Amino acid sequence: MEFEQLAISDLILFKPKIFKDERGFFFESFQAQIFNEAVGRVVTFVQDNHSQSIKNTLRGLHYQVPPNPQGKLVRVTRGEVYDVAVDLRQSSPTFGKYVGTLLSSENNHQLWIPEGFAHGFITLSDSADFLYKTTDFYHSTSERSIRWDDKTLNIDWHLKGEVLLSSKDMIAKDFIEADYFE
């Protein structure tokens, strides 16, 4: 498995080595030793989540604040999404900046989004299955959302049609009103 440090510190894209033949394919989707070496610390995942979304569904930008921040390792097992992570660490030189990348069942890439980032994605294919591991359990009292179309962040979501949002995402806060990390 290869990994690539992205433009914002601590965001890492994992690229598995895929073995294909006439029967299909095989790859390691997670290997703790390689993962921990890449992120520079031992990470324990406590929960796996799976969502399915139809085309133009936008989920995010979500995060959890202390005492229950979540790191996420995300991937797509069917379809394609444009995945976004926003740096909410006030002490970071990239505070308020974002990185976006394509995740698909074709490239099998995974994105590590550590604690201190908001996360969201839009489904580009007709539908997509999105899987992610988290470093903490879901806590509704720690959950926060930032508007997907916030003018300060100015995220290029690669939109092709009307966005489908949850009621929670429709009432998310603007970036300037968000809770940040130290």
C-alpha positions as CSV (number, residue, x, y, z in Angstrom):
1,M,0.0,0.0,0.0
2,E,1.3,3.5,-0.9
3,F,0.3,6.7,0.8
4,E,0.5,10.3,-0.2
5,Q,0.6,13.3,2.1
6,L,-1.9,15.9,0.7
7,A,-1.7,19.7,0.5
8,I,-3.0,20.1,4.1
9,S,-0.8,18.6,6.8
10,D,-2.1,15.3,8.3
11,L,-4.5,14.5,5.4
12,I,-3.3,11.3,3.8
13,L,-4.5,9.5,0.7
14,F,-3.9,5.7,0.8
15,K,-3.6,3.9,-2.5
16,P,-3.7,0.1,-2.3
17,K,-1.7,-2.3,-4.5
18,I,-4.4,-4.1,-6.4
19,F,-3.8,-7.7,-7.7
20,K,-6.0,-8.4,-10.7
21,D,-6.4,-11.5,-12.9
22,E,-9.2,-13.2,-14.9
23,R,-10.9,-14.2,-11.6
24,G,-11.2,-10.6,-10.2
25,F,-9.0,-8.7,-7.8
26,F,-7.6,-8.6,-4.3
27,F,-6.1,-5.8,-2.2
28,E,-5.5,-5.0,1.5
29,S,-8.0,-2.3,2.4
30,F,-6.5,-1.7,5.8
31,Q,-3.2,-2.7,7.4
32,A,-2.7,-1.2,10.9
33,Q,1.1,-1.1,10.8
34,I,1.3,0.7,7.5
35,F,-1.5,3.1,8.5
36,N,0.0,4.0,11.9
37,E,3.4,4.5,10.4
38,A,1.9,6.9,7.8
39,V,-0.1,9.0,10.3
40,G,2.7,9.0,12.9
41,R,0.7,7.6,15.8
42,V,-1.3,4.6,16.9
43,V,-4.9,5.0,15.8
44,T,-7.7,2.9,17.2
45,F,-10.9,2.7,15.3
46,V,-14.1,2.0,17.3
47,Q,-16.9,2.1,14.7
48,D,-17.5,1.3,11.0
49,N,-20.2,3.2,9.1
50,H,-21.8,2.6,5.7
51,S,-23.9,5.0,3.8
52,Q,-25.5,4.7,0.4
53,S,-26.4,7.8,-1.6
54,I,-27.9,8.6,-5.0
55,K,-26.4,11.0,-7.5
56,N,-26.1,14.6,-6.3
57,T,-26.5,13.7,-2.6
58,L,-24.3,16.0,-0.6
59,R,-23.5,14.9,3.0
60,G,-21.6,17.3,5.1
61,L,-19.7,19.2,6.2
62,H,-19.8,17.2,9.5
63,Y,-17.5,16.9,12.5
64,Q,-17.5,16.3,16.3
65,V,-15.9,18.6,18.8
66,P,-14.1,17.7,22.0
67,P,-14.5,15.7,24.2
68,N,-15.5,13.4,21.3
69,P,-13.7,14.4,18.2
70,Q,-13.6,11.8,15.4
71,G,-10.9,10.9,12.9
72,K,-12.2,9.1,9.8
73,L,-10.8,6.7,7.3
74,V,-13.1,6.9,4.3
75,R,-13.5,5.0,1.1
76,V,-16.0,4.1,-1.7
77,T,-16.9,0.5,-2.5
78,R,-19.4,1.2,-5.3
79,G,-19.6,4.3,-7.4
80,E,-17.7,7.6,-7.2
81,V,-17.8,10.7,-4.9
82,Y,-15.9,13.9,-4.6
83,D,-14.7,14.0,-1.0
84,V,-13.8,17.1,1.0
85,A,-11.9,17.8,4.2
86,V,-11.8,21.3,5.8
87,D,-9.1,22.2,8.3
88,L,-10.7,23.6,11.5
89,R,-7.5,23.7,13.6
90,Q,-7.1,27.4,14.5
91,S,-3.3,27.0,15.0
92,S,-2.8,25.5,11.6
93,P,-1.4,27.5,8.7
94,T,-4.1,25.9,6.5
95,F,-7.0,26.8,8.9
96,G,-10.2,27.3,6.8
97,K,-8.7,25.6,3.7
98,Y,-9.9,22.5,2.1
99,V,-8.7,19.5,0.1
100,G,-10.9,17.6,-2.3
101,T,-10.2,14.3,-4.0
102,L,-12.1,11.7,-6.0
103,L,-12.8,8.4,-4.2
104,S,-14.2,5.6,-6.3
105,S,-14.6,1.8,-6.6
106,E,-12.3,2.1,-9.5
107,N,-9.3,3.7,-7.7
108,N,-10.0,2.2,-4.3
109,H,-8.3,5.1,-2.6
110,Q,-8.9,5.9,1.0
111,L,-8.6,9.3,2.7
112,W,-7.5,9.7,6.3
113,I,-9.2,12.7,7.9
114,P,-7.9,13.2,11.5
115,E,-9.6,14.9,14.3
116,G,-9.9,18.7,13.7
117,F,-11.4,18.5,10.3
118,A,-14.9,18.9,8.9
119,H,-15.8,16.3,6.3
120,G,-18.3,16.0,3.4
121,F,-18.8,14.4,0.0
122,I,-21.1,14.6,-3.0
123,T,-22.1,11.5,-5.0
124,L,-21.0,11.9,-8.7
125,S,-22.2,8.4,-9.9
126,D,-25.8,7.3,-10.1
127,S,-25.3,5.9,-6.6
128,A,-22.4,5.2,-4.3
129,D,-21.6,3.1,-1.2
130,F,-19.4,5.0,1.2
131,L,-17.7,3.3,4.1
132,Y,-15.7,4.8,6.9
133,K,-14.0,3.9,10.1
134,T,-14.1,6.4,13.1
135,T,-11.9,6.9,16.1
136,D,-14.7,7.8,18.4
137,F,-18.4,6.8,18.7
138,Y,-21.1,9.1,17.4
139,H,-22.1,11.6,20.1
140,S,-25.0,13.9,19.1
141,T,-24.0,16.5,21.7
142,S,-20.6,16.8,20.0
143,E,-21.8,16.8,16.5
144,R,-21.5,20.0,14.4
145,S,-22.2,20.9,10.7
146,I,-21.0,23.7,8.5
147,R,-22.9,24.8,5.4
148,W,-21.7,23.0,2.3
149,D,-22.1,26.2,0.2
150,D,-20.3,28.5,2.7
151,K,-19.0,31.6,0.9
152,T,-15.8,31.8,3.0
153,L,-14.8,28.2,2.2
154,N,-15.9,28.5,-1.5
155,I,-15.7,24.8,-2.1
156,D,-15.8,23.6,-5.7
157,W,-18.1,20.6,-5.3
158,H,-18.1,19.7,-9.1
159,L,-21.9,20.1,-9.1
160,K,-23.9,18.8,-12.0
161,G,-27.5,19.3,-11.1
162,E,-29.5,20.2,-8.0
163,V,-28.0,19.1,-4.7
164,L,-29.9,16.7,-2.4
165,L,-29.5,17.6,1.3
166,S,-30.7,16.2,4.6
167,S,-32.7,18.5,6.9
168,K,-29.7,18.7,9.2
169,D,-27.4,19.9,6.4
170,M,-30.0,22.5,5.3
171,I,-29.7,24.3,8.7
172,A,-25.9,24.0,9.2
173,K,-23.9,27.0,10.4
174,D,-21.7,29.3,8.3
175,F,-18.0,28.8,8.7
176,I,-17.5,32.0,10.8
177,E,-20.1,30.7,13.3
178,A,-18.5,27.2,13.6
179,D,-16.8,25.7,16.6
180,Y,-13.1,25.3,15.8
181,F,-10.3,23.3,17.3
182,E,-7.3,24.7,19.2
